[in-house]
Amino acid sequence: MKVHTQSINFNADQKLILFIQKRMDKLDMFYDKVIKSEVYLKVENTNTKENKLFEARVSVPGDSFVVKKQCKSFEEGADCAVSSLERQLKKRKQKLRAFS
């Protein structure tokens, strides 16, 4: 799956982009009809340590899922967001099987 990664207010290094691509590729195991996925990375100007905002948008036929996570690092945000998207995609797949 092709993941379009966009970093806002900073330049993401290649290592981070590859890490996100690898994590998002895991979603193909749970739902193989993913049309596209977009990831937005943003650093907020706050005093707290959890100033990294990770937003993932996954489009599937007839629906799209959006997950926003705010964590200490983008890697942690990617892990949390992907696990949340896994649950949502599994739930959608079960609903589609129930209607069939």
C-alpha positions as CSV (number, residue, x, y, z in Angstrom):
1,M,0.0,0.0,0.0
2,K,1.2,3.5,-0.9
3,V,1.3,5.8,2.1
4,H,1.4,9.5,1.4
5,T,3.3,11.1,4.3
6,Q,3.2,14.9,4.9
7,S,5.2,16.6,7.6
8,I,3.9,20.0,8.7
9,N,6.4,22.7,10.0
10,F,9.4,20.4,9.8
11,N,11.2,18.0,7.5
12,A,10.8,14.3,8.3
13,D,13.9,12.2,7.7
14,Q,13.8,9.1,5.5
15,K,14.1,6.8,8.5
16,L,10.9,8.1,10.0
17,I,9.0,7.8,6.7
18,L,10.2,4.2,6.2
19,F,9.2,3.4,9.7
20,I,5.7,4.8,9.1
21,Q,5.4,2.9,5.8
22,K,6.4,-0.3,7.4
23,R,3.8,0.1,10.2
24,M,1.0,1.1,7.8
25,D,1.8,-1.9,5.5
26,K,0.7,-4.1,8.4
27,L,-2.9,-2.9,7.8
28,D,-3.0,-4.9,4.5
29,M,-3.0,-8.1,6.6
30,F,-6.3,-7.1,8.2
31,Y,-8.1,-5.5,5.3
32,D,-6.9,-5.9,1.7
33,K,-9.2,-3.4,0.1
34,V,-7.4,-0.2,1.3
35,I,-7.6,2.4,-1.5
36,K,-5.1,4.9,-0.1
37,S,-3.7,6.1,3.2
38,E,-2.4,9.6,4.2
39,V,-0.3,10.4,7.2
40,Y,0.1,13.9,8.6
41,L,2.9,14.7,11.1
42,K,2.8,17.9,13.1
43,V,4.9,19.3,15.9
44,E,2.9,21.6,18.2
45,N,4.4,24.5,20.1
46,T,3.5,23.4,23.7
47,N,5.5,23.0,26.9
48,T,4.5,19.4,27.3
49,K,6.6,16.5,26.2
50,E,3.7,15.0,24.2
51,N,3.8,17.6,21.4
52,K,4.0,15.3,18.4
53,L,0.6,14.9,16.6
54,F,0.2,11.8,14.3
55,E,-2.9,11.7,12.1
56,A,-3.6,8.9,9.8
57,R,-6.5,8.7,7.2
58,V,-7.2,5.4,5.6
59,S,-9.7,5.2,2.7
60,V,-11.6,2.0,1.9
61,P,-14.4,1.4,-0.5
62,G,-17.4,3.3,0.9
63,D,-15.8,4.7,4.0
64,S,-12.7,6.2,5.5
65,F,-11.1,6.0,8.9
66,V,-9.3,8.9,10.7
67,V,-7.1,8.4,13.8
68,K,-5.3,11.2,15.6
69,K,-2.7,10.4,18.3
70,Q,-0.6,12.8,20.4
71,C,2.5,11.3,21.8
72,K,6.1,11.9,22.8
73,S,7.5,10.6,19.5
74,F,6.1,10.0,16.0
75,E,7.1,6.3,16.3
76,E,4.9,5.9,19.4
77,G,2.1,7.7,17.6
78,A,2.4,5.5,14.6
79,D,2.2,2.3,16.8
80,C,-0.9,3.6,18.6
81,A,-2.6,4.8,15.5
82,V,-2.0,1.6,13.6
83,S,-3.3,-0.6,16.4
84,S,-6.4,1.6,16.5
85,L,-6.9,1.3,12.8
86,E,-6.4,-2.5,13.0
87,R,-9.4,-2.7,15.4
88,Q,-11.5,-0.5,13.1
89,L,-10.7,-2.4,10.0
90,K,-11.3,-5.8,11.7
91,K,-14.7,-4.5,12.9
92,R,-15.6,-3.3,9.4
93,K,-14.6,-6.7,7.9
94,Q,-16.8,-8.5,10.4
95,K,-19.7,-6.3,9.5
96,L,-19.3,-6.9,5.8
97,R,-19.1,-10.7,6.4
98,A,-22.3,-10.5,8.5
99,F,-24.2,-8.9,5.7
100,S,-22.9,-11.4,3.1
